[in-house]
Amino acid sequence: MMVAQVSMWLLAAALGQAPAEASAAWLKAVPGEADVVVRCRGIASASGDLSAMLTAMSPTLAATAVPAVTQFVDQWKAQYGADVVDAPVVGLLRAEAPGPDGVPAFAILVLKDDYKGILKALANGNDVATKAEEGGYESFTSPFGPGSWYAFDGEGFTAFGPDKVLVAGVAKPGEKSLGAALTPALTAPFLANDLGVYVNAAALTARYGAQIDQARQGLMANLDMAAKNAPNGASMDFVKDMYGGLFDSLKTAEALTLNLDFAAEGLRVAGRLDAKPAAGAKPVEPTGKLAADLGKLDPDATFYMYMNMSAESVQKWQGLSLRMLDPSGKPSPAPAPARERFKALGRIETFGSATMADGMRTFNVTDAADPKVYVAVTEAMLQAMKDADSPLNFYKDVKVERDAQKHGGVSFTRITVTFDPEKIAKAGQGNGSEAQIKAMLGGDSMSYWIGVDGRRVIQVTAPTWEEAEGRLERFAKGDSSAGSLAGFKKVTSDLSDRASFLMVVGGQGLVRMMAAQLAVTTNRPELKNPAGLPAEPAFFGASLTPDGPGGYDFRFSLPSAMGPVFENGLVPLFRNAQPRPGAAPVAPPARQLRP
């Protein structure tokens, strides 16, 4: 019974929705001992918005979820009264092990001036006998089982819960209150929209630093063991670097705030992460100059991406790519001089699109201070990939043709990469998965078309010049582009217009890409063209924006239009891809390729 009641309080905190109050005086009452704070308002009104979103996204899911939401609100109202259902609520949590009764260390703030009434509602309409405690708060017998709960009658709010530390802290928050800890940049997302969350990351990492180090050591030990047993064990170094970086980032995080907004139009998330700035870091001031051109790209792409970061950061990403292709960490020395010159480029701003349903198709535009250096690095990278000693290297030859074509006064160099059938067969391990790899590569060769227009470097990946030129023409005209689609406009309007990183994903393109891979993996060509996808293109996306030393703003948008894409496209695809009774086993999936 106690666990059920506690679960209802926590679920209410996750559902509450309404515009944040203009004045949040209660922030000064939240003690610094709270590791996690959840702010919500209007549980009753929340059910309508949440139900509308679920219905718009997936009628099938809504048929089950909406009655459950309605039942929860009715049960909440019956047990705690209509006033509490409509009142703003704040949940406080300490990340400590639950007590003997299994209840976590939490407290609740109901932002309503009705101390006696709220406690009475908590006790199912019974009067509550309280006992004064030193510190200005009170204790009373838990309404959900043995033990004591605690309460405090604050100015404009009532605090109660099983955790004595939190309730006592609310009574006397001191100088370490949440209001004092939150900067304006952290406060804004926490108080905005329907649901706000605050995480004291610095306190958690300091308290659990030893456990984090232990978890890291355990993971690395498991990865080392996996490397010994894997045929391509050396490539595990890349995985170790990636996860090691994630653990390192945990130790630099200081605070996180975010908000969620549920509506019939979809889900929106926005937040702020503050971390310790890296020594000597020089964050790039986002301009958003090229981000507007993202909408000029073809409407049928799967991925749309924009980046604006320092050349040094770009070089780190390139280094990760080389580590994937050359796990020994010893790439070809050929690109070393170009990489050194690359550091002097300063800011690198680029945007582009990619489609991988029938082989790789990309279109990228990059603004660089020295385009010639950027092109030289690109060519050197391709040469390094050819020489890399890795099972993921399928290159046989890299051929460069200067001034192979012209378009709009811009001369384009053609770089043709020929794939090595022996390397592909070796990667397939003789079990037939060579076909999977060839399907993902899109043929026996791949062509890159690279041109320089002032500061801009234009790169097109296409099998023929005719296809590449068509993409160039459509980009120049800007008609029939992604930016003309309502779904694309919706997502980009929800994201930051000053982002340093922004990605938009086409829902239908994502399903078709997965269908093409599953068709080859399962040897079932009928899966390649999934039926039932909505005719109107749908998108979702995310953005990341640096803001001051160590600060990052992030946003995520999942419009309701993505629901039918998942329900009518992705779910049937996975269902149809299940092995048929009596079917012969198929080859295991080939190693995943990354663009």
N, C-alpha and C positions, 0 to 999 in steps of 0.2 A: 504493500500500500504506500509506504513512504517513498520508495523509488518511483512509483507511478506519479505521485504528486510532484516530486522534484522534477521529473521529466516534463510534466506539463508546464511548470514554470519556465524551464529552459526552452521548450518549444515555443512558448509564448514570446520569449525574447527573440526567437528567430523569425517570428511571423509579423511582429508589430510593425505597422507602417502608418505614416502620416508625415507631413512636412515638419522638419525640426523646428523647435521653438526658437523664437528670435533671441530670447535671453536664456542662457543655460547656467543659471546661478548654481545649480546642483553640482556642476563640475568641481567647485571648490570644496564640496563635501565628500567627494570620492577620494579615499586615502591612497597614498602611494603604494600600500601593500597589495593593491589589486594588480594582478598580472594581466588579466584580460577584462575588458569592460565592453558590454554589449548594450547599445542604446536602441530603443524602439518606441513607437507610439501607435496608438489606435489599432488594437488587435481586431476589433469588430470590422473596421473598414478594410483591414488588411485582407480578410478572407475574400472580399469581393474582387480586389485587384489580383490576388494570387489565383483565384479561380478563373478570372478572365484570361490571365496569361496562360494557364494550363490548357484551357479550352482552345485558345487560339493556336497554341503550339501543337497539341496532340489531343484530339477528341477521345482517342482510346485511353490515353493516360488519365485524362480529365474524368472519364466515367468512373474511375476508381478513386482518384485523388481528391476530387472536389467534394464528394460526400464525406470523405475522411476529414477534410478541413472544416466543413460545416459542423460535423459531429464534435470536433474538438472545441470550436467556438461555443457551441451550445453547452457543452459540459463545463467549460470554463465559466460561462455566465451563471450556470446553475450553482456552481460551488463557491464562486467568489463575488458574484453580484455584477450588475450592469455597469456600475461606476468603475470598477477595476478593469473591466473589459475595455472601456473607452479611454482609460488613463494611460499616459506615457509611462514606460517602465524601463529601468536600467538594471542590468545584471552585472554583478561583480564576481570575479573568480580568482582564487589563488591556486596556482599550479602545484598543489601539494597532494600527497597520497590521501585517498579518502579515509575517514575515521573508521572506527570499529563497526559502525552501522552501515558502512559502504557509501555514505553520502559525501559528495565532494565539498570542498571548502568554498561556499558561495554565499552571497547575500543579494537581496533584491531591494531596489529603491522604486517605490510607486510615487510618481510625481503628482501627489494629491494631498491636500490638507484635511485628512480624516483619519488620524492615527487610530482611535478606538474602533471606528467603523471598519477599517482595513484589517485590523487584527481579528475582529469579530468575524468578518467574512472568511478569513483564513482558517478560523476554527469552525467553519460550517454553521455560522450564526450563533455560536455560543459565546458568552462573555469570557474574556481572557484575564486571568489573574496574573499581574506582572509584579516583578520584584526589582526594586532599584539596585543598580550596580554602580560601583565606583567608576567614575568616568562619564556619567550622565546618561547612560543607556540602561535598558531594562532586560531582564530575562523572564522567560515563561516556559511552561511545559510544552514540548514539541507537540503539535497537533497531529503528527504523522507517526508517532511511536515514542519509545523511551528516549530520555535525554532532554536537554534544554535547547531552546532557540533564543535569539536575542533580537531586540528591537530598539529603534531610536526615533523619537518624534522630532523631525527636522523642520526647518522653515520652508514650507511648500512641498514637503515630501515625507514619506514614511519609509524607514529602512528596517528590514527584518531578514532573518536567515539563521542557519545553524552554525555559521562561522563567527566565533566571538571576536577574532582579530579584525575582521572586516567591519563588523558593526561598531566595535569600539573605535576603529579608525574613522568611520563616518561621523561618530559623535565628536571626535577631536582629530581632524585630518592633519593639522599642523601645516608646516611649510611644504610638505611633499605631496600636496593634493594633486589630483589629475589636472585641475585647472592651471596650476602652476607649472606642471610638467609639459603640457601641450603648447607647442609653438603655434602661431597663427596658421602656418602651413599645414600642421597636423590637425588642427582644430576644424578647419574648413571641411575636409572630407568626412570627418567623424560626425559632424552635426548635420550634414546634408542628406537629403532624400529620406528614405524610409527606414533603413536599418544601418546603424553605425557600429563599427568594431574597432577597439584599440587593443594593441598588444605591446606590453613592455618587454621588448626583445632583449634589451641590455640586461635587465634583471634576470630573465630566464636563462640567457647564455652564461651569465656569471654564476648563477645558482647551480646549473646543470653542466658546467664546463667539463667536469671530469667524466660525466656520462656521455657527453658528446664526443670527447676524445676516445673513450672506450668504444663507442659505436663506430667511429671512424676506423680504429685499429681492427675491429672485428670485420668490417666490410672489406678493408684492404687485404686482410688475411684470406678471406673467402675468394677475392678476386685473384690473388696470387695462386691459390690452389686451382681455381678454374683455368688459369693460364697454363699450368703444368699439364692439365688433362685435355686442353683444347688443341686442335690441329693448327690453329693460328693464334697461339697463346701470346705472341709478342704484341698483337693488336690490343691486348688488354691494358697496355700502358696508357693508351688513349682514354679508355674507360676510367682508369684510376685517376688520371689527371682531371677528368670532368667531375667525378664525384668528390675528389679532393678539393676542387675549387668550390663546390657547393658547401662543403663543411667549413671551409675558410670563410665563406660569406656569412655563415651563421654567426661567427664571432665578431663580425664588423657591424651587424645590424643593431640599431639602437631602439627604434620605435616604428610601429606600423599602425596606420589608421586606414580604414576603408568604409565605403558605404555601398549598399545594394538598393536598387530601385526596381520593384516588380510592377509591371503594368501590362495591359492587353497588348501593347506594342512589342513587349519583350523584356529582357533582363539587361540592366546596365550596372556595371561595377566601376567604381572610381576610388582611388586611394593614394596614399603617400607613404613612402618608405624612407626613413632617415638612417644613414649608416655612417660609420667613421670614414672620412675621406682618405683615399690612398695617398701615401707620401708622394709629394711632387705631382699629383694629378692635376691636369689642366682640362677641366670639363669644357666641351664645345658648347657654345651658346646656340641653341636651336633657332633656326630661321623659318623653317617651314616653306622655304622658297620653292623647292622642287616638289614638295608634297602635293601641291595643287595639280601638278602634271600627272599624278597617278591616275586620275580619271580619264586621261587621253589614251590609255592602253586598251587593247582589245577586250571586249566584254566576255570572251569565252575562256579566259585564263583561270587556273585553279588558285594560284597564289599571286598576290600583289604585295610588294614590300617596298618600304622607304627607310633609308638609314642616313643619319647625319652624325658622324663621329670623327674623332681624330684618326689620322693615318696610323698612329701607333696601335690604336684599338683595332682598326681594320686588319693590321698586320698580325695581331694576336689571333683573330678569327682565321686568317689564312694559315697561320701556324698550326691551328687545330686541324684544319683540313689536311695539311701535309702529314700530320701525325697519324691521321686515319689511313692515309695511303702508304706511309712509310713508318710503321710502328717502331723501328729501331731508333727513330729520332735523328737520323742522319740524312736529311734531304740532299739532293744534288747540289753541289757548290755553285752551279750555274746561276741561280737567282740571287746569290748573296750580294753582289754589287748593286743590283737593282733594288733589293730590299733595303739596303742602306740609304740609297737615294730616296726611297719611298717615304722614309721617316720625315723628310723635309717638306712633304706636300702639305702638312698641316691638316686642314679639315677635308674630309672626303664626304661628299653628299651624293647619294645615288638612289634611284628608284627603278623598279622593273616588275616584270610579271613572268610567271613560269607555268607551263602545262606539261604534264607527264603521262597522259593517258595513252598516247601512241608514240612513244619516244619523247625525248626532251625537246621542248620549244621554249626559248627564253627571249626576253627583250629588256635591255637595261640601258639606262642613261646615267652617266656619272659626271659630276662637276669636280674637276681637279685643277689645282694651281698649275701643275705641269702635266698635261695630258700625255706627252711622250713618255714620261717616266711611268705613268700608270699603265700604258700599253706595253711597255717593256717588261714590267712586272707580270702582267697577264700572260705574255708569251713565255716568260721564264717559268712561271708556275706550271704551265702546260708541259713544258719540257721536263720539269722536275717530276711531274706526275708520270711521264713516260718512263723515267729512269727509276721510279720508286720500286723497291723490292717488297711487294705486298700482294696478297691474294686478291685485294680489291682493285689492283691495277690491271686493266684490260687493254692498255694502249700498246700498239705495235709501232706506230709511226706518227709523228707530228710534222705536217708540211705547212709552210708559210708562203703565201702568194701575195706579194705587195701590189697594191693598187689593182686588185682583181676586178672591181666593179666601181661604178659611180652612181650616186643618187643625190639629187638636189645640190650639186656642187661639192659634195663630200665624197672623198675617195675611201673605199673600203678594202681593207686587207682581209683575205680569206685564210683562216687557219683550219686545216682539215685534220681531224684525228681519226686514224684508222685503228680499228680494234683487232686484237690478236685472237684468232679462233682457238689456238692452243691454250692461251691463258684462260679464256672463257671455259673451255672444256675442263681445264684443271680446277677452276673454281667450282664447276658443276659437279666435280668429284665422280664423274662417270655415271651419275644416276638420272640423267635426263633433264636436270635443271638448267642446262645450257640454254634451253629455249626460253626459260624465265628471264635469264640475264639479257639475252638478245632482244626480247620484247621490251624490257625496260630501257635498253640503250636505243632502241628504235631503228636498228639496222647494223650494217657492217662498218659504218663510219659516221662521223658527226662533224658539222661545219660551223665555225664561229665567224661572223662577219663583224669586223671592228673598224669604225671610222672616227675621225676627230673633227669636230665642228666647234672651233674656238676653244673654249675651256671644257666643252662637253665631249665625253667619249661615249659613242653609241655602239652597243654590242647586241647582235642578234644571233641566236642559235636556231638554225633551220637546215633541213637537208638540201635545199636548193636556193639559188639566188632569187628565183621568182617568188617563192614564199617569203623570203626575207624582205624583198622589195615591197611586197604587198603590206607587210606589217609596218614598214617605214612610211608608206603612203597613208595608211589609215591613221598613224600617229600624227603625221603632219597636218592632216585635215581635221582630226579630232571629232569627226562625226561617227555615229554608230560605235561609240566608245563606252567603256565601263561607267564613266561619269554621267552618262545619260540614263542609267538604270536607277529606278527608285530605290531598290534594295542597297545598291552601292552608296547612293547619296545618304541613306539612312544611317548606315554603319559609320561612314567617314564623318558625319556630323556629330556622332556620339564620341568620337575619338579626339585627341588633342591636335590642334592645327599647328603646334610648335614641337611636335614629337621629334626625338632623335631616332626612334625606331617605331615603325608602324607596319602592321601586317593586316591585310584583308584576305579572307579565304572564301572562294566561291563554293557554296554548298553542293550544287549539282556537279561542278568540276571535281570536287573531292570524292564524291560517290563514284563518278565515272572512272577516276584514276584508280580507286581501290577495286572497282569491278574489273578493269583491264588486268590488274595484277592477279586477282583471284582467278580470272578465266584461264590464265596461263598456269598458275600454281596448281589448280585442281584439274587442269586439262579439260575444261568445260567451256568452250567458246561461247555458249549461249548466255553466259554470265556477263559478257563484255558490254552489252548494251542494256542496262537496267531499265525496266519499264516502270511507269508510275511516278516518275519525277515531275514535280510541278513545272509548268511552262515558264512561269515568272522567276527569273534568277534571284536567288537568295544568298546572302553573305553574312559572315560574322567576322569580328576583328578585334585587335588589341593595339595599344600604343604605350610607349614609355618615353618620358620626358625628364631630362636632368633639370634640377632646380636648386641651384646653390651647391656649395660643397657637400657632397655625400647625400644629397636629397634627390629623390626620384618620384615623379607622379606617374601613375599608371591608370589605364582605363580599359574596359572590356565591354563589348556590345554583342548580345545574342538576340537578334530580332525574332519575333514569333514566327516569321516566315520560314525560319530554319526548321521548325518543328515538322511540317509536312515533308521536307527533304529527308530528314532522319526517319520519320515514320513510314513513308511510302517508298523510300529509296534504300537507305542503309540497312534498316531492319530486315526487309525482304531479301536483300543481297546476302547478308550473313546467314539467313535461314536457308536460302536456296543453295548456298555454298557448302552446306553440311554434306558429308559423305552419303551417297545413295546406297541402299541395301544391296549387297552383292557386288559393289563396284570394286575394281582393283585399286590397290593403294597407289597414291601419287607421290612424286618426288617431294622431299621437304622443301620449304621455301628457300629461294636463293638468298644470298646475303643482300641486305638492303643497300641500295645506292642512294647517295645524296647528291643533289645538284651542286 
